[in-house]
Amino acid sequence: MPFMKILLLEDDIILNEIMEEFLVEHGMRVDTFFDGRLAFEACYSNKYDMLLLDINVPTMSGFELLKELQKAQIATPTIFISSLDQISDVKKGFALGAEDYLKKPFDLEELLVRIERTKKLHKIESTELIPLAKSITYNPRIYTINKEGINYTLRHKEAQLLEYFIKNQGKIISFDEIINHVWPYDETPTYATIRTYIKNIRPYLMEDQIQNIKGAGYVFKCL
């Protein structure tokens, strides 16, 4: 089933989690970030249908992020979500190319209305299933792998790990990279924990689709 993919940049941990849960419940796939620079880098390596950007965030503000994306000719519909409520801030957001500007605090239903409005204006078509192998597909919207006609549901963290592998297929990914990109900055899993998650995913894929590179990390390949 199709889904829309959103990048959410919000450094308030609680609000970030609330928004992510709400959007996922409404059929969207959300990549969350607390740091502007990491969100900016993600826009280079991934294709998003829409960006939800807070402004006052670490390392690179939402304003700076959108400005740099415009320079790089990456035109993704953007909604600013911010406590900055001066008319000068709103004007700046629109001047940088944002589609909308939502002032905090806001109702989640209002956020959904703004997203749907932007989706219609830009005629955003939802992303389809991701092929992993000849007989295997992955649905990021509901975290399921379909292998030979049978659906297997992943836990949230397993899905995040698989999606990071998909985004970086063919590359050697170290344990530290996985920790930095899949786990929140205030959580540090052990290597054993990561191995357990990978072990849980492997049965749903082709044999050796996730390869262990001794002393370096893992490599994932879509076959």
Backbone as a chain_set.jsonl record, in Angstrom:
{"seq": "MPFMKILLLEDDIILNEIMEEFLVEHGMRVDTFFDGRLAFEACYSNKYDMLLLDINVPTMSGFELLKELQKAQIATPTIFISSLDQISDVKKGFALGAEDYLKKPFDLEELLVRIERTKKLHKIESTELIPLAKSITYNPRIYTINKEGINYTLRHKEAQLLEYFIKNQGKIISFDEIINHVWPYDETPTYATIRTYIKNIRPYLMEDQIQNIKGAGYVFKCL", "coords": {"N": [[0.843, -1.194, 0.0], [0.554, 2.3, -0.777], [2.537, 5.052, 0.571], [3.372, 8.144, 2.231], [6.409, 9.859, 2.512], [8.084, 11.49, 5.066], [10.324, 13.947, 6.348], [11.139, 14.812, 9.577], [12.208, 17.407, 11.53], [12.901, 18.163, 14.686], [13.855, 19.255, 17.778], [12.875, 18.955, 20.314], [12.444, 16.337, 22.31], [10.164, 14.968, 23.324], [7.998, 16.17, 21.92], [8.813, 15.55, 19.346], [8.561, 12.735, 19.341], [5.793, 12.511, 19.805], [4.697, 13.717, 17.522], [5.773, 12.074, 15.512], [4.575, 9.578, 16.107], [1.866, 10.224, 15.745], [1.755, 10.923, 12.995], [2.6, 8.548, 11.775], [0.506, 6.897, 12.518], [-1.366, 7.906, 10.829], [-0.759, 6.916, 8.386], [1.74, 7.652, 7.312], [5.271, 7.663, 6.587], [7.933, 8.349, 8.65], [10.993, 9.976, 9.064], [12.93, 10.886, 11.705], [14.678, 13.658, 13.149], [16.95, 15.356, 15.328], [18.845, 17.182, 14.999], [20.018, 19.741, 12.937], [22.061, 19.62, 10.95], [22.394, 16.857, 10.491], [19.887, 16.268, 9.498], [19.957, 17.756, 7.156], [21.964, 16.395, 5.726], [20.641, 13.987, 5.371], [18.726, 14.698, 3.523], [20.149, 14.76, 1.202], [20.794, 12.125, 0.712], [18.412, 10.781, 0.618], [15.059, 10.612, -0.708], [12.499, 12.687, 0.009], [9.001, 13.253, 0.495], [8.015, 15.424, 1.796], [9.05, 18.076, 4.028], [9.192, 18.711, 7.48], [10.065, 21.226, 9.442], [11.57, 22.353, 12.354], [12.851, 25.452, 13.647], [14.784, 26.632, 15.485], [17.199, 24.693, 16.124], [19.891, 22.367, 16.964], [23.19, 22.85, 15.529], [22.5, 23.469, 12.758], [20.151, 25.702, 11.668], [16.587, 25.527, 10.943], [15.933, 27.42, 9.004], [18.455, 27.865, 7.789], [18.93, 25.307, 6.812], [16.899, 24.931, 4.838], [17.605, 26.989, 3.112], [20.135, 26.116, 2.2], [19.377, 23.786, 0.891], [17.898, 24.856, -1.189], [19.939, 26.109, -2.612], [21.258, 23.863, -3.487], [19.479, 22.951, -5.258], [17.493, 21.221, -4.415], [14.329, 20.656, -4.219], [11.96, 20.342, -2.076], [8.707, 20.179, -0.802], [8.004, 22.209, 1.988], [7.195, 22.634, 5.428], [7.358, 24.896, 8.011], [7.686, 24.513, 11.512], [7.376, 26.15, 14.396], [8.251, 28.004, 17.396], [8.852, 30.574, 17.033], [7.217, 33.426, 16.53], [7.055, 35.937, 15.444], [6.149, 38.318, 12.935], [8.178, 38.85, 11.19], [9.688, 36.528, 11.236], [7.92, 34.693, 10.126], [7.619, 35.808, 7.574], [10.236, 35.472, 6.656], [10.43, 32.702, 6.548], [8.6, 32.054, 4.471], [9.793, 33.483, 2.426], [12.078, 32.037, 2.016], [11.117, 29.907, 0.686], [9.307, 28.158, 1.827], [6.306, 26.218, 2.089], [4.385, 26.479, 4.017], [3.745, 27.769, 7.364], [3.712, 26.918, 10.589], [2.736, 27.837, 13.737], [3.917, 27.193, 17.033], [2.239, 26.706, 20.19], [0.535, 23.96, 18.56], [-2.337, 22.241, 17.238], [-2.436, 18.773, 16.606], [-4.162, 17.829, 14.675], [-4.497, 20.064, 13.124], [-1.953, 20.257, 12.022], [-2.041, 17.989, 10.412], [-4.0, 18.778, 8.571], [-2.636, 20.871, 7.3], [-0.55, 19.44, 6.128], [-1.952, 17.768, 4.353], [-3.066, 19.693, 2.695], [-0.746, 20.796, 1.526], [0.189, 18.545, 0.247], [-1.793, 18.17, -1.723], [-1.551, 20.558, -3.194], [0.986, 20.299, -4.315], [0.68, 18.017, -5.666], [1.56, 15.522, -4.682], [2.622, 12.286, -5.009], [2.203, 9.207, -3.434], [4.798, 7.066, -2.169], [5.791, 3.844, -3.395], [5.93, 0.26, -2.64], [9.054, -1.113, -1.503], [11.359, -2.901, -3.337], [13.21, -5.7, -2.291], [14.311, -8.096, -3.002], [13.909, -10.671, -5.526], [11.527, -11.972, -4.794], [10.728, -10.566, -2.609], [9.442, -7.831, -0.815], [9.335, -4.61, 0.804], [7.32, -2.769, 3.006], [7.36, 0.352, 4.081], [5.451, 1.894, 5.326], [3.846, 0.389, 7.043], [5.679, -1.22, 8.223], [6.265, -3.863, 7.239], [7.539, -6.89, 5.841], [7.173, -8.594, 2.866], [7.473, -11.793, 1.965], [7.589, -14.064, -0.481], [4.788, -13.988, -0.667], [3.943, -13.979, 1.959], [3.345, -12.0, 4.806], [5.463, -10.344, 7.111], [5.706, -8.743, 10.134], [7.69, -6.127, 11.316], [9.285, -4.974, 14.332], [9.408, -1.591, 15.543], [12.09, -0.566, 15.844], [13.539, -2.519, 14.496], [12.567, -2.087, 11.942], [13.528, 0.502, 11.457], [16.253, -0.005, 11.441], [16.489, -1.775, 9.246], [15.685, -0.013, 7.196], [17.75, 1.826, 7.265], [19.818, 0.236, 6.369], [18.86, -0.25, 3.773], [18.951, 2.321, 2.647], [21.656, 2.641, 2.527], [22.711, 0.645, 0.938], [25.087, -1.707, -0.252], [27.239, -0.447, 0.862], [29.797, -0.569, 3.395], [28.789, -0.685, 6.671], [29.419, 0.505, 9.794], [29.263, -0.469, 13.325], [29.169, 1.813, 14.923], [28.178, 3.748, 13.16], [25.602, 2.774, 12.763], [24.562, 3.058, 15.357], [24.673, 5.862, 15.638], [22.885, 6.767, 13.686], [20.51, 5.344, 13.836], [19.644, 5.074, 16.459], [18.359, 7.256, 19.049], [20.091, 10.234, 20.204], [20.392, 10.138, 22.937], [20.453, 7.533, 23.642], [22.365, 4.56, 23.833], [22.944, 1.691, 22.412], [24.201, -1.646, 23.018], [26.712, -3.514, 21.179], [25.933, -6.111, 21.068], [23.169, -5.915, 21.278], [22.517, -4.728, 18.818], [23.338, -6.756, 17.098], [21.438, -8.667, 17.771], [19.043, -7.518, 16.804], [19.604, -7.54, 14.061], [19.823, -10.267, 13.666], [17.167, -10.952, 14.077], [15.95, -9.868, 11.825], [17.065, -11.154, 9.614], [15.876, -13.775, 8.887], [13.711, -13.082, 7.295], [14.657, -12.251, 4.907], [16.684, -12.8, 1.912], [19.182, -15.385, 1.894], [22.282, -14.428, 3.234], [21.87, -11.763, 2.556], [22.24, -9.678, 4.275], [25.379, -9.097, 5.059], [28.056, -9.987, 7.184], [30.892, -8.185, 7.803], [33.878, -8.908, 8.908], [35.259, -7.274, 11.659], [34.631, -4.816, 10.604], [31.875, -4.242, 10.07], [28.679, -4.275, 8.599], [27.212, -5.246, 5.424], [24.607, -4.521, 3.236], [22.565, -5.771, 0.618], [20.33, -5.196, -2.056], [18.794, -7.65, -3.86]], "CA": [[0.0, 0.0, 0.0], [1.389, 3.492, -0.885], [2.713, 5.865, 1.761], [4.102, 9.385, 2.018], [7.607, 9.866, 3.345], [8.308, 12.818, 5.629], [11.447, 14.204, 7.257], [10.752, 15.665, 10.699], [13.304, 17.973, 12.309], [12.356, 18.746, 15.921], [14.807, 18.87, 18.827], [12.159, 18.632, 21.543], [12.313, 14.879, 22.218], [8.779, 14.549, 23.555], [7.183, 16.608, 20.78], [9.263, 14.76, 18.202], [7.945, 11.412, 19.438], [4.342, 12.653, 19.668], [4.413, 13.987, 16.111], [6.083, 10.881, 14.723], [3.537, 8.574, 16.355], [0.625, 10.702, 15.131], [1.858, 10.845, 11.536], [2.657, 7.126, 11.412], [-0.864, 6.396, 12.669], [-2.138, 8.404, 9.696], [-0.286, 6.315, 7.152], [2.957, 8.263, 6.777], [6.56, 7.148, 7.061], [8.613, 9.528, 9.18], [12.373, 9.927, 9.537], [13.033, 11.97, 12.678], [16.0, 14.194, 13.44], [17.019, 16.363, 16.376], [20.0, 17.987, 14.636], [19.832, 20.278, 11.604], [23.07, 19.143, 10.008], [22.083, 15.472, 10.133], [18.699, 16.317, 8.644], [20.421, 18.262, 5.856], [22.662, 15.295, 5.05], [19.639, 12.982, 4.995], [18.038, 15.182, 2.32], [20.997, 14.438, 0.064], [20.858, 10.674, 0.478], [17.058, 10.22, 0.57], [14.046, 11.431, -1.361], [11.347, 12.885, 0.881], [7.851, 13.913, -0.109], [7.761, 16.676, 2.5], [9.899, 18.358, 5.182], [8.625, 19.451, 8.61], [11.293, 21.739, 10.042], [11.676, 23.321, 13.435], [13.857, 26.448, 13.242], [15.886, 26.692, 16.457], [17.702, 23.347, 16.412], [21.357, 22.352, 17.01], [24.172, 22.796, 14.424], [22.019, 24.16, 11.557], [18.747, 26.052, 11.875], [15.681, 25.157, 9.866], [16.093, 28.418, 7.951], [19.713, 27.589, 7.08], [18.779, 24.036, 6.103], [16.12, 25.137, 3.619], [18.399, 27.841, 2.227], [21.168, 25.294, 1.569], [18.706, 22.872, -0.038], [17.557, 25.645, -2.365], [21.187, 26.272, -3.364], [21.572, 22.57, -4.091], [18.362, 22.648, -6.157], [16.656, 20.158, -3.856], [13.062, 21.345, -3.97], [10.999, 19.487, -1.382], [7.725, 20.994, -0.086], [8.433, 22.367, 3.378], [6.375, 23.34, 6.411], [8.079, 25.232, 9.231], [6.96, 24.386, 12.774], [8.281, 26.898, 15.262], [7.733, 28.906, 18.422], [9.135, 31.932, 16.565], [5.919, 33.856, 16.022], [7.092, 37.296, 14.914], [5.813, 38.368, 11.517], [9.437, 38.821, 10.437], [10.085, 35.122, 11.116], [6.999, 34.076, 9.174], [8.001, 36.319, 6.256], [11.495, 34.854, 6.258], [10.144, 31.321, 6.188], [8.0, 32.014, 3.136], [10.771, 34.012, 1.469], [13.038, 30.963, 1.737], [10.482, 28.91, -0.168], [8.424, 27.238, 2.553], [4.908, 26.179, 1.651], [3.508, 26.852, 5.129], [4.434, 28.116, 8.607], [2.802, 26.559, 11.679], [3.274, 28.347, 14.995], [3.711, 26.408, 18.245], [1.76, 25.318, 20.148], [-0.469, 23.724, 17.54], [-3.083, 20.99, 17.348], [-1.948, 17.799, 15.636], [-5.11, 17.757, 13.566], [-4.188, 21.195, 12.245], [-0.759, 19.851, 11.279], [-2.481, 17.047, 9.381], [-4.678, 19.572, 7.542], [-1.596, 21.588, 6.539], [0.163, 18.449, 5.317], [-2.834, 17.353, 3.26], [-3.16, 20.842, 1.78], [0.511, 20.867, 0.78], [0.227, 17.36, -0.618], [-2.664, 18.418, -2.879], [-0.997, 21.643, -3.989], [2.168, 19.837, -5.049], [0.319, 16.762, -6.324], [2.521, 14.526, -4.204], [2.187, 10.897, -5.151], [2.797, 8.374, -2.388], [5.833, 6.125, -2.563], [5.332, 2.459, -3.433], [6.712, -0.734, -1.912], [10.479, -1.171, -1.831], [11.785, -4.272, -3.648], [14.463, -6.107, -1.655], [14.796, -9.238, -3.786], [12.926, -11.065, -6.543], [10.251, -12.367, -4.19], [10.627, -9.897, -1.304], [9.24, -6.386, -0.81], [9.208, -4.013, 2.136], [6.357, -1.681, 3.106], [7.776, 1.21, 5.191], [4.315, 2.512, 5.997], [3.348, -0.469, 8.131], [6.806, -2.001, 8.721], [6.119, -5.283, 6.919], [8.264, -7.523, 4.743], [6.413, -9.654, 2.204], [8.385, -12.776, 1.385], [6.87, -15.137, -1.164], [3.358, -13.895, -0.391], [3.65, -13.977, 3.397], [3.748, -10.759, 5.46], [6.109, -10.411, 8.424], [5.733, -7.402, 10.708], [8.878, -5.809, 12.102], [9.176, -3.989, 15.396], [9.804, -0.269, 15.06], [13.542, -0.432, 15.751], [13.973, -3.412, 13.418], [12.236, -1.401, 10.688], [14.47, 1.61, 11.293], [17.546, -0.592, 11.094], [16.39, -2.249, 7.866], [15.628, 1.139, 6.303], [19.1, 2.403, 7.181], [20.557, -0.654, 5.466], [18.375, -0.027, 2.412], [19.466, 3.614, 2.193], [23.112, 2.569, 2.369], [23.027, -0.669, 0.385], [26.365, -1.821, -0.943], [28.298, 0.187, 1.658], [30.106, -1.173, 4.693], [28.241, 0.155, 7.732], [29.989, 0.108, 11.088], [28.36, -0.436, 14.474], [29.028, 3.196, 15.376], [27.266, 4.427, 12.23], [24.249, 2.314, 13.078], [24.166, 3.692, 16.622], [24.493, 7.303, 15.439], [21.808, 7.091, 12.761], [19.267, 4.603, 14.096], [19.236, 5.292, 17.845], [18.4, 8.644, 19.498], [21.392, 10.598, 20.754], [20.45, 9.868, 24.373], [20.471, 6.086, 23.834], [23.538, 3.909, 23.256], [22.795, 0.244, 22.52], [25.432, -2.434, 22.926], [26.882, -4.216, 19.907], [25.138, -7.338, 21.163], [21.785, -5.538, 20.984], [22.418, -4.542, 17.374], [23.414, -8.096, 16.484], [20.15, -9.33, 17.996], [18.084, -6.96, 15.853], [19.95, -8.046, 12.727], [19.459, -11.687, 13.674], [15.713, -11.028, 13.96], [15.55, -9.471, 10.468], [17.639, -12.04, 8.589], [15.015, -14.848, 8.361], [12.719, -12.557, 6.353], [15.375, -11.848, 3.701], [17.426, -13.864, 1.243], [20.391, -15.79, 2.612], [23.456, -13.565, 3.06], [21.54, -10.423, 2.071], [22.989, -8.845, 5.219], [26.659, -9.781, 5.24], [28.914, -9.508, 8.264], [32.28, -7.953, 7.393], [34.613, -9.046, 10.164], [36.051, -6.141, 12.11], [34.227, -3.572, 9.954], [30.469, -3.967, 10.207], [27.756, -5.061, 7.763], [26.847, -4.781, 4.082], [23.287, -4.978, 2.799], [22.379, -5.663, -0.835], [19.043, -5.557, -2.651], [19.133, -8.645, -4.889]], "C": [[0.882, 1.25, 0.0], [1.486, 4.255, 0.425], [3.442, 7.139, 1.372], [5.255, 9.438, 2.999], [7.959, 11.289, 3.756], [9.581, 12.851, 6.463], [10.97, 15.184, 8.313], [11.993, 16.097, 11.46], [12.713, 18.715, 13.495], [13.226, 18.295, 17.083], [14.167, 18.684, 20.196], [11.808, 17.137, 21.48], [10.867, 14.423, 22.355], [7.892, 14.927, 22.38], [7.536, 15.82, 19.526], [8.567, 13.399, 18.19], [6.433, 11.471, 19.239], [3.974, 12.854, 18.2], [4.666, 12.757, 15.249], [4.978, 9.84, 14.879], [2.222, 8.957, 15.664], [0.664, 10.535, 13.609], [1.909, 9.405, 11.051], [1.256, 6.52, 11.492], [-1.753, 6.822, 11.503], [-1.498, 8.004, 8.354], [0.94, 6.922, 6.532], [4.197, 7.588, 7.353], [7.401, 8.341, 7.443], [10.046, 9.199, 9.588], [12.567, 11.124, 10.454], [14.482, 12.362, 12.935], [15.889, 15.256, 14.523], [18.067, 17.422, 16.041], [19.867, 18.44, 13.178], [20.807, 19.755, 10.577], [22.783, 17.718, 9.567], [20.85, 15.409, 9.233], [19.073, 16.778, 7.241], [21.106, 17.151, 5.06], [21.683, 14.224, 4.582], [18.897, 13.39, 3.726], [18.85, 14.919, 1.058], [20.933, 12.963, -0.292], [19.484, 10.017, 0.384], [16.125, 11.166, -0.176], [12.822, 11.492, -0.446], [10.228, 13.577, 0.119], [7.603, 15.281, 0.521], [8.717, 16.809, 3.684], [9.101, 19.132, 6.219], [9.802, 19.926, 9.444], [11.037, 22.701, 11.194], [12.796, 24.283, 13.031], [15.043, 26.475, 14.19], [16.288, 25.287, 16.885], [19.227, 23.369, 16.375], [22.013, 22.28, 15.633], [23.755, 23.512, 13.136], [20.536, 24.442, 11.725], [17.889, 25.581, 10.709], [15.767, 26.122, 8.704], [17.338, 28.117, 7.11], [19.607, 26.317, 6.254], [18.033, 24.239, 4.785], [16.885, 25.991, 2.613], [19.453, 27.036, 1.485], [20.552, 24.299, 0.581], [18.326, 23.607, -1.322], [18.796, 25.848, -3.242], [21.543, 25.0, -4.114], [20.48, 22.105, -5.054], [17.596, 21.391, -5.728], [15.36, 20.815, -3.412], [12.04, 20.379, -3.391], [10.014, 20.377, -0.63], [8.013, 21.004, 1.416], [7.414, 23.139, 4.208], [7.245, 23.62, 7.632], [7.145, 25.06, 10.423], [7.828, 25.036, 13.846], [7.547, 27.734, 16.301], [8.049, 30.355, 18.073], [7.887, 32.46, 15.876], [5.887, 35.306, 15.555], [6.801, 37.274, 13.417], [7.07, 38.33, 10.661], [9.929, 37.386, 10.234], [9.214, 34.41, 10.083], [7.356, 34.51, 7.755], [9.276, 35.648, 5.755], [11.275, 33.416, 5.817], [9.575, 31.199, 4.787], [8.978, 32.501, 2.074], [11.797, 32.942, 1.081], [12.424, 29.842, 0.901], [9.584, 27.917, 0.541], [7.003, 27.322, 2.022], [3.977, 26.686, 2.744], [4.352, 27.123, 6.366], [3.438, 27.912, 9.735], [3.43, 26.968, 13.012], [2.946, 27.41, 16.16], [3.068, 27.29, 19.314], [0.668, 25.16, 19.09], [-1.167, 22.394, 17.802], [-2.599, 20.036, 16.269], [-2.882, 17.658, 14.441], [-4.891, 18.919, 12.591], [-2.949, 20.888, 11.406], [-1.15, 18.928, 10.137], [-3.175, 17.79, 8.232], [-3.652, 20.298, 6.669], [-0.831, 20.631, 5.622], [-0.686, 18.04, 4.117], [-2.986, 18.468, 2.232], [-1.909, 20.924, 0.904], [0.631, 19.701, -0.191], [-0.608, 17.585, -1.876], [-2.086, 19.492, -3.79], [0.16, 21.184, -4.867], [1.932, 18.498, -5.757], [1.321, 15.657, -5.987], [1.925, 13.137, -4.319], [2.928, 10.046, -4.137], [3.783, 7.367, -2.959], [5.314, 4.694, -2.494], [6.213, 1.551, -2.575], [8.162, -0.741, -2.394], [10.874, -2.61, -2.126], [13.142, -4.578, -3.001], [15.125, -7.266, -2.396], [13.671, -9.648, -4.73], [11.564, -11.361, -5.95], [10.005, -11.684, -2.848], [10.435, -8.397, -1.494], [9.081, -5.903, 0.621], [8.24, -2.836, 2.06], [6.71, -0.807, 4.302], [6.619, 1.83, 5.951], [3.86, 1.703, 7.201], [4.417, -1.451, 8.634], [6.67, -3.502, 8.447], [7.01, -5.69, 5.743], [7.359, -8.615, 4.177], [7.399, -10.566, 1.502], [7.574, -13.94, 0.842], [5.396, -15.177, -0.759], [2.967, -13.867, 1.066], [4.188, -12.691, 4.016], [4.339, -11.022, 6.842], [6.232, -8.986, 8.945], [6.958, -7.209, 11.584], [8.516, -4.891, 13.264], [9.765, -2.675, 14.885], [11.318, -0.153, 14.867], [14.119, -1.345, 14.675], [13.727, -2.752, 12.062], [13.206, -0.252, 10.425], [15.844, 1.1, 10.866], [17.549, -1.072, 9.647], [16.408, -1.075, 6.894], [16.985, 1.828, 6.185], [19.982, 1.55, 6.277], [20.154, -0.396, 4.016], [18.949, 1.267, 1.841], [20.956, 3.547, 1.862], [23.553, 1.24, 1.776], [24.329, -0.632, -0.412], [27.525, -1.206, -0.19], [28.554, -0.608, 2.932], [29.661, -0.207, 5.784], [28.749, -0.352, 9.078], [28.932, 0.147, 12.181], [28.117, 1.009, 14.922], [28.107, 3.989, 14.46], [25.818, 4.053, 12.52], [23.73, 2.995, 14.337], [23.83, 5.169, 16.401], [23.269, 7.648, 14.59], [20.471, 6.411, 13.071], [18.747, 4.84, 15.51], [19.273, 6.771, 18.19], [19.721, 8.944, 20.187], [21.522, 10.31, 22.242], [20.392, 8.368, 24.689], [21.708, 5.499, 23.155], [23.411, 2.401, 23.442], [24.144, -0.453, 22.485], [25.52, -3.079, 21.55], [26.043, -5.495, 19.896], [23.666, -7.062, 20.845], [21.575, -5.382, 19.486], [22.461, -5.886, 16.651], [22.087, -8.837, 16.625], [19.095, -8.825, 17.018], [18.346, -7.49, 14.445], [19.58, -9.52, 12.601], [17.95, -11.863, 13.496], [15.228, -10.732, 12.537], [15.933, -10.517, 9.432], [16.68, -13.119, 8.051], [14.011, -14.374, 7.31], [13.34, -12.155, 5.014], [16.0, -13.056, 3.018], [18.681, -14.179, 2.049], [21.55, -14.872, 2.242], [23.129, -12.2, 2.473], [22.137, -9.36, 2.99], [24.274, -9.592, 5.545], [27.467, -9.138, 6.352], [30.347, -9.387, 7.747], [33.115, -7.887, 8.668], [35.472, -7.822, 10.46], [35.628, -4.803, 11.512], [32.757, -3.237, 10.142], [29.626, -4.868, 9.328], [27.585, -4.414, 6.392], [25.511, -5.373, 3.73], [23.157, -4.785, 1.293], [20.953, -6.046, -1.222], [19.345, -6.458, -3.858], [18.141, -8.623, -6.033]], "O": [[1.883, 1.27, 0.717], [0.622, 4.124, 1.291], [4.057, 7.209, 0.308], [5.1, 9.105, 4.174], [8.113, 12.176, 2.916], [9.882, 11.906, 7.193], [10.458, 16.256, 7.991], [12.74, 15.264, 11.973], [12.097, 19.769, 13.334], [13.332, 17.099, 17.354], [14.848, 18.294, 21.145], [10.967, 16.73, 20.678], [10.402, 13.584, 21.584], [7.119, 14.102, 21.894], [6.659, 15.465, 18.739], [8.049, 12.965, 17.161], [5.853, 10.601, 18.589], [3.041, 12.226, 17.699], [3.873, 12.436, 14.364], [4.502, 9.284, 13.889], [1.554, 8.109, 15.073], [-0.3, 10.055, 13.012], [1.32, 9.078, 10.021], [0.867, 5.726, 10.635], [-2.767, 6.184, 11.22], [-1.68, 8.672, 7.337], [1.178, 6.738, 5.339], [4.174, 7.026, 8.448], [7.569, 9.259, 6.64], [10.287, 8.268, 10.357], [12.387, 12.264, 10.025], [15.384, 11.524, 12.94], [14.884, 15.959, 14.63], [18.162, 18.442, 16.724], [19.631, 17.621, 12.29], [20.419, 19.474, 9.443], [22.916, 17.402, 8.385], [20.784, 14.59, 8.316], [18.563, 16.251, 6.252], [20.855, 16.989, 3.865], [21.871, 13.624, 3.524], [18.486, 12.535, 2.942], [18.292, 14.86, -0.037], [21.01, 12.596, -1.465], [19.392, 8.823, 0.101], [16.376, 12.368, -0.261], [12.192, 10.472, -0.165], [10.472, 14.379, -0.783], [7.059, 16.182, -0.118], [9.144, 15.814, 4.269], [8.412, 20.097, 5.884], [10.47, 19.117, 10.089], [10.375, 23.726, 11.032], [13.604, 23.956, 12.161], [16.188, 26.355, 13.753], [15.787, 24.759, 17.877], [19.809, 24.296, 15.811], [21.452, 21.716, 14.694], [24.607, 24.114, 12.482], [19.746, 23.516, 11.906], [18.396, 25.276, 9.629], [15.686, 25.711, 7.546], [17.282, 28.115, 5.88], [20.123, 26.245, 5.138], [18.481, 23.773, 3.737], [16.822, 25.747, 1.407], [19.657, 27.234, 0.287], [21.15, 24.006, -0.454], [18.422, 23.047, -2.414], [18.713, 25.769, -4.467], [22.06, 25.046, -5.23], [20.549, 21.002, -5.597], [17.123, 20.613, -6.557], [15.301, 21.451, -2.36], [11.341, 19.683, -4.128], [10.444, 21.257, 0.116], [8.236, 19.961, 2.03], [6.851, 24.142, 3.77], [7.807, 22.697, 8.221], [5.968, 25.413, 10.36], [8.901, 24.525, 14.168], [6.391, 28.118, 16.119], [7.568, 31.27, 18.741], [7.53, 32.013, 14.786], [4.813, 35.849, 15.296], [7.162, 36.327, 12.718], [7.039, 37.836, 9.533], [10.512, 37.062, 9.199], [9.707, 33.627, 9.271], [7.393, 33.688, 6.84], [9.384, 35.299, 4.58], [11.86, 32.964, 4.832], [10.006, 30.352, 4.004], [8.991, 31.991, 0.953], [12.317, 32.941, -0.035], [13.13, 28.934, 0.461], [9.141, 26.94, -0.062], [6.56, 28.374, 1.562], [2.92, 27.248, 2.46], [5.526, 26.756, 6.419], [2.444, 28.631, 9.837], [4.515, 26.507, 13.368], [1.831, 26.897, 16.258], [3.319, 28.494, 19.348], [-0.037, 26.117, 18.769], [-0.641, 21.532, 18.506], [-2.374, 20.452, 15.133], [-2.435, 17.397, 13.324], [-5.079, 18.771, 11.383], [-2.9, 21.218, 10.221], [-0.648, 19.067, 9.021], [-2.964, 17.468, 7.063], [-3.785, 20.333, 5.446], [-0.505, 20.972, 4.485], [-0.188, 17.976, 2.993], [-3.03, 18.206, 1.03], [-2.004, 21.1, -0.311], [1.114, 19.859, -1.312], [-0.181, 17.231, -2.975], [-2.124, 19.36, -5.013], [0.3, 21.618, -6.01], [2.84, 17.924, -6.358], [1.847, 14.967, -6.861], [0.851, 12.859, -3.785], [4.147, 10.154, -4.0], [3.626, 6.882, -4.079], [4.493, 4.368, -1.637], [7.117, 2.014, -1.879], [8.45, -0.416, -3.545], [10.74, -3.468, -1.254], [14.096, -3.813, -3.144], [16.349, -7.393, -2.408], [12.602, -9.038, -4.731], [10.544, -11.03, -6.554], [9.191, -12.143, -2.047], [11.176, -7.763, -2.246], [8.742, -6.668, 1.524], [8.331, -2.007, 1.155], [6.397, -1.173, 5.434], [6.783, 2.249, 7.097], [3.53, 2.26, 8.248], [4.112, -2.39, 9.37], [6.933, -4.319, 9.33], [7.201, -4.934, 4.79], [6.843, -9.453, 4.916], [8.075, -10.159, 0.558], [6.957, -14.697, 1.592], [4.828, -16.246, -0.536], [1.785, -13.745, 1.388], [5.34, -12.323, 3.788], [3.806, -11.802, 7.631], [6.797, -8.122, 8.275], [7.236, -8.011, 12.475], [7.556, -4.124, 13.185], [10.524, -2.657, 13.916], [11.77, 0.316, 13.823], [15.088, -0.98, 14.011], [14.554, -2.84, 11.154], [13.652, -0.058, 9.293], [16.51, 1.708, 10.027], [18.495, -0.81, 8.904], [17.084, -1.139, 5.867], [17.329, 2.352, 5.126], [20.793, 2.074, 5.514], [21.01, -0.33, 3.133], [19.382, 1.305, 0.689], [21.452, 4.301, 1.025], [24.646, 0.758, 2.075], [24.625, 0.321, -1.133], [28.681, -1.416, -0.558], [27.649, -1.237, 3.479], [30.098, 0.944, 5.823], [28.526, -1.506, 9.443], [27.853, 0.713, 12.003], [26.993, 1.379, 15.259], [27.333, 4.819, 14.936], [24.928, 4.903, 12.523], [22.589, 3.455, 14.375], [22.828, 5.666, 16.914], [22.682, 8.716, 14.763], [19.421, 6.863, 12.613], [17.537, 4.811, 15.737], [20.133, 7.49, 17.681], [20.392, 8.042, 20.691], [22.635, 10.244, 22.763], [20.295, 7.976, 25.852], [22.057, 5.889, 22.041], [23.735, 1.881, 24.51], [25.119, 0.098, 21.974], [24.519, -3.177, 20.839], [25.518, -5.905, 18.861], [22.998, -7.883, 20.216], [20.573, -5.849, 18.943], [21.707, -6.118, 15.706], [21.663, -9.547, 15.713], [18.334, -9.618, 16.464], [17.412, -7.845, 13.725], [19.087, -9.963, 11.564], [17.505, -12.808, 12.845], [14.218, -11.279, 12.095], [15.195, -10.737, 8.472], [16.674, -13.356, 6.843], [13.515, -15.178, 6.52], [12.626, -11.763, 4.091], [15.864, -14.188, 3.482], [19.178, -13.336, 2.796], [21.766, -14.578, 1.066], [24.019, -11.535, 1.942], [22.497, -8.272, 2.54], [24.247, -10.611, 6.236], [27.554, -7.914, 6.453], [30.94, -10.372, 7.307], [33.051, -6.909, 9.412], [36.288, -7.393, 9.645], [36.191, -3.765, 11.862], [32.414, -2.074, 10.351], [29.824, -6.083, 9.305], [27.783, -3.211, 6.221], [25.287, -6.572, 3.897], [23.583, -3.765, 0.752], [20.43, -7.071, -0.785], [20.072, -6.058, -4.767], [18.276, -9.395, -6.983]]}, "num_chains": 1, "name": "protein.A"}
